[in-house]
């Protein structure tokens, strides 16, 4: 592989450098923009996001969610309506203070999230229990003025996301909504992105600003030794409905405040796919979301050029007819070897090689990106079958890798050892925030939360807190994060 095209360092050798190599040279993102942290999503990277949208959007709509669009600019007074929410986002807000040549009477926030602008509108839409539940989603960009080191897809100032917001008559109905969205997200992340995760309830100190409680999907990249949040679901209680006057007349004719949820995932998912599945040759994109699932590469020899090209074109046409997202790489200025390396770097799941010998034998050669296995085939129906096998193999080995990253430990020495070895520390905690802040100060790692999908509290009985040695009440997961 040429130095210009290929990855310059191994994934385990230097994850940060490896990751930047892949996203830049693989054509996922262009960082050469005037504003730091505001990157260009190149067609290859953006196509993955489009495929995620195509998967998720129908699932949301089947659940009764409708898409809308709300303004980019949010008046400061509106953002301030929920005090905890406002204070939680102030450090990340980008403000517009001038319009043309005039100073604005009121600063405008560039959307860091849309609770306030949406709930201002919801209060005008809802008047009766008949208006509930209300389920609205929008696919938009947001800006959070990160002061930390930015990293493409994983930590940027501007990113794309979906944000769902729902309104319900009772606390229990909103809690059921949280469970429903968790089920949808679990299917998207597991079945389609082949990403493993823990479903964790965030601590009080780490929950979404203004939430009653927050549930997060956390994966973990062993080569970097860091957690990566895939998406979140929040039960907001009445924390926003009260300041925004979202009320409804119930069946008993009493006016009541509504209960709400919000939930979202972002283009960080693209970074998660690259970071988790990739290897020393580049990205590996699961077939379900790969922009190109199979690439056909002709390998012509002198005197056989037209025969090979004719066979390659036929294979391409038949795969396209079968519904495979396929591309024919017939560039004459690149060698087959160069093309192999480029498509491997981009993470295309399957390569179809067509040379004179393949044509003579009445078939083609297939090369799997996930395993590197190479074999001759004559039946094109094998391609969609293989894509399903690759999808499932990526999923199975991802979960195996993820589970092997979890270490159960009982004290601070064990936590430190896990963090140093780039593992997740699973341990016991009393619940005191002093211990929560203490571990972060000593190790740079943080308590990510307790399992929400599985009750592990019984295991904590009789155990000592990893930090203070007091009586433990929770099983928690600790690690560094982006």
Phi, psi and omega in degrees: 000133181291151181297325182294319183272318193279172176285131188273349183212153180288155182297317180281334181293314179205091187301316184300314180292319178301313183298314179297321176302313185294312185290330180278305185286336179280356177078027178275322187210152173237117182268002184279067180240162183290338183243122181301136177082001176245089190265162174270125172278110180286161185310320181295314179292318182293328180297327176296316178298319178298321179292323176296318177299317181297330178280312188285319188301314177297328179293319177297314184295324177298332179277356179101010180275139176244144179274146176212182175219132180242157187302151178285326185264134182235119178303143182303321181298327179287319180295332183278352188300321175255109192301313182295320178299314182296312182295330180289333184255346183310315181297342185253000186277135170261128187252143169258120184246348179229146173237107188066236181262002185250142173289136179286144177294328178224134178298149176242127176277137169278121189328106171271338176184163195246013181312308190293314181291326180286321184285332171302318180284319180304323182298337179270337181275331190255128175221338184226161175300338178292341179276358184246153355285152174252127181232114183232139175229150170223143175259107188216179170258152174225161179234126173230118190281078180301133175259346178282173178298126180278155180214128185311131180071319187280321179209099182229164180280324174242134177213169179254147178202174165247140175229119179261141180222127183231154181231136186223163183280329184228162177299318183294321178295322177293322178295322176295323177299319177303315180296320180296318180290324175301319180296317180294312179300318181302318180294317180297308185292320184279303188285324186261320181266349181056036180256130177278161183195163166251138174264106190243138171273119182293153176292166179302324181284342187246004181285164179301137182297110181105359181272154170284315169206157183234136176245132183233148173260114181246122167262180184214129179259103186301321182296332177262342182068036185222144171286153176220118181283125182269325182186165181221153176227128185238134168267118186265358182056226176249019185294336176254329182295328179291305179294333182262004176056047174271094184238163178212150175273118184278179181300332180275009178071011176268142177275127185229155173278142181278169174245148189225160171226158169218153185200149182193156166223162189227184177293358170301334179300326178297315178297323179296318178299313181295312184295319185278312188274338187296161177226191186294348178264352178135210182280159168227112184261126177303138183307328183299331182238004181293131177301321175236121181274329179215136177245130179264122182238111176286142178239084186280150172237158181306130179086349182243006187305309185291323179298315180295315182296321179297318179294319180295318179296321179295316178298316179302311183297318182291320178294320178298318179297327180284354178094007177282135173283102191234152176226141175258116179265090182254024178299133182269347183267003179236141178283158176304319180299319178297318180295319178306311184296320182295314182289330172295317179300320180286339176093020179299128187299326188219134177249134179247110181262135180231107178240175181305319181293323177298316181298317180299325181273357177077033181206215185199166179250132179253140177230120180277134179285329184286323183245341184082000180299140183229129183203157182270141179222157176239345184250117182292342177296345178291336183296304178299328176296316180295322179299320176294320179295319179296316179302312183290324179295318178299318181295312183296315182287334176294315180294322178297316179296319181295311182297327179288351179271356183263125177244123174275121182229167187237354181212180185295326177298320179294321178298313180299320180296317180297316181295317179297326181271011179060049179238170171269128176269118174258119189209190188244140188222142180284334183106355181284131181293339177297323178289323178298313180288328182295316181293325179292320180293322184278330188239342187082355177267167183219156174286118183274340176138188179249153180299131178265329183275343180225132179275108180254006186299328181299329180292335183283342182297130181084356179266162178256147177298133183301333187259309185259344180085001178284181182295129182274146179236344186222150165263123184235164180240130187235141175181171175280160182214165173276000000 
